[in-house]
Amino acid sequence: MSSRGRVGMICLIVAEASLFAVFVVAYLFYLGKSLTGPFPRDVLSVPVLGTVCLLSSSVTVALGARTPGVMGSDEFRDRVAEISQGVGENGWPMPLPEELKDDLKSTVADLANVSGSRYAGMLVAGTYLREFVADGGQWAHIDIAAPAYNTGGPWGYTGKGGTGVPTRTMFAVLEDIAASG
């Protein structure tokens, strides 16, 4: 169950990365609202949240092998994509159209983690993730399914094999948040 009271039905267990991201998103927003104990409330009151995983291999179909897709709340998504482009990791902002939520309907839960359609797989996965973000929460998810591992020849600073994408993006985003909120 999410912080918005949504119940998700797990139809595709191999989508574990998206499920893990959902749990992280829901739990961090929960901590930000209900933290008690020795820490000041604002220590974990997350103003923004970023997640990274191999959410959907369909990002490769949409953007190719070198470009991560960035989904999220409009303002923070665009901020993360711009920073990613600035550090050379080339994140591209992707929309989360409302009509895709209809593809996640379930007969036993509020929504299912997969769609019956073969179209817009990355965007459907992002739409599912969005349903577990607290209302008004600023968030972004970077889908690194293809750019995390270079199977081709070296290019730019990227050698063959693991690329480290989106490490530079995440550090730059954290620096940007620290500098300007």
N, C-alpha and C positions, 0 to 999 in steps of 0.2 A: 504494500500500500504506500502511496506517495504522500508527500506533504500537502498535496491538493486533494487527498482523499480518493485518488484513483487506484483501481486494482488492475494489474496487468496479467494477461494470460500468456504463458510461455508456450509457444507453438513450435519454435525452432530453437533447440537447445544449443546448436552450434553458434548461435548468435551471442555467445557468452560475453564478448567484449561489450556489446551494447547493454547487456544485463548488468554487468559490473559498473558501467558508466551510470546507469540509472540508479543503482544503489548508492554510489558515491554522491551523485547530485542530490538525491533525496535526503541522504543522511547529513551532508554538510549544510544544506539549507535548514534542516531540523536543528542541528547544533547551533546554528546562528540565531535561532529563535528561542531555544530553550536551555541554553547553557547555564549551569549553576556550578558552584564549586569555588576553588581557589583563584580562578582566573577572572579578570574583568569580563563582562559580557561582550564587549567589543572585540576581544581577542579572536574569537571565532565567528563573529557576526559577519559573514562573507558579503561584501558589497558586490562582488563579481565572482564568477566561478568558471574555471576552464577545465575541460576534460580532453583527453587524447586517447585514441585507440584505433584499432583497425575495425571501425564500425561497420563498414560495408564494402565489399570488393567492387561494388558498382561505381565507386568513386573513380576507379580506373577507367571504366567505360566513358564516364562523363568528362573527366579531366586529364586522362593520360597517366603515364607512369611517374611523372615528376611533380605533379601539382596536388597538394592536399586540399580537400574541401573544408571550408570553415562554415559551420552552421551555428545558429544561436539567436539571441535577442538582437534585433537589427543593429542598434548602436554599438554594442560590445563586439558582435560578429565582425562588423566593418572595421572596428579599431584593431582587432586581432589580425584580420586579413591584411590590413595596411602595414602593420608592424612586420608581419611575416614576409611580405613582399620587400620591405625595406632591409631585412637581414638576409635576403637571397633564398628564402625557402618557398616563396611564391604561393602562399595560401590564397585561395580564391573564395570570396563570399558566395554562399549558396542560399537560395530562398527556401523557406519552409511553408509552402502554400497550404492554406487552411483546408482545401478540399482533400488533401491527402489523409487527413484524420479519418475521413469516412472509410478509407481502405483498411483501417485498423480495428473496425468494429468486431465485437466478439459476442457470442450468445451467452457466455458464462462469466464475463468480466467486463470492465469498462473499455478495455482495449487489448488487442493481441500484439505480440511483438513482431509479427510479420504481416505482409499484405498478400492478398490473393492475386495481385497484379505483378507482372514482371517489369513494370515501368517504374522509374524514379526510386530505385531501391535505397540509395543513399539518403534521399530526401525523406522517404518514408521512415527510415531508421532515425533520422534527426527529429522528425515529427513525434515519433514515439518517445524519444528522450525528452523533448520539450514538455511533454505532459507530466513529467515528474519534477519539473522546476517549480519552485514556489512562485505564486502570482507576483509579477513585477520583478522577479529576479533577473539580474543581468548575467548572461552566461554565453559561453561559446564552446563548441566542440570542434576539434580538428581531427578529421578523418585521414589517417596516414596509411591506408591500406597499400597503396602502391609506392609512394615516395619513401617509405621507411626502409626499403631494401632495393638496391639498384642491381638488377639482373643483367643490365647491358654494360657497355664500356664506360670508362670514366668520363666525366664531363665537369667542367668548372672545378670546384674544390671537392667534388663528390667522386669517390672511388667506387669500385665494384664492391657489392656487399651491403652491409648495414650502413645507413647514411646518417643516422642521428637526428633526422627530421622528426620532430619539430623542436629539438632542444634549444636552438638559438631563438626561435620564436617565443618559446615559453619564458626564457630568461629576459628577453627584450620586453615582453608584456609585463612581467613582474617589475622590471625597472621603470617602465612607463607608469604603472599604477603607483609605485612608490614616489615617483617624481610629481605626478599630477593628479593622483587619486582615481 
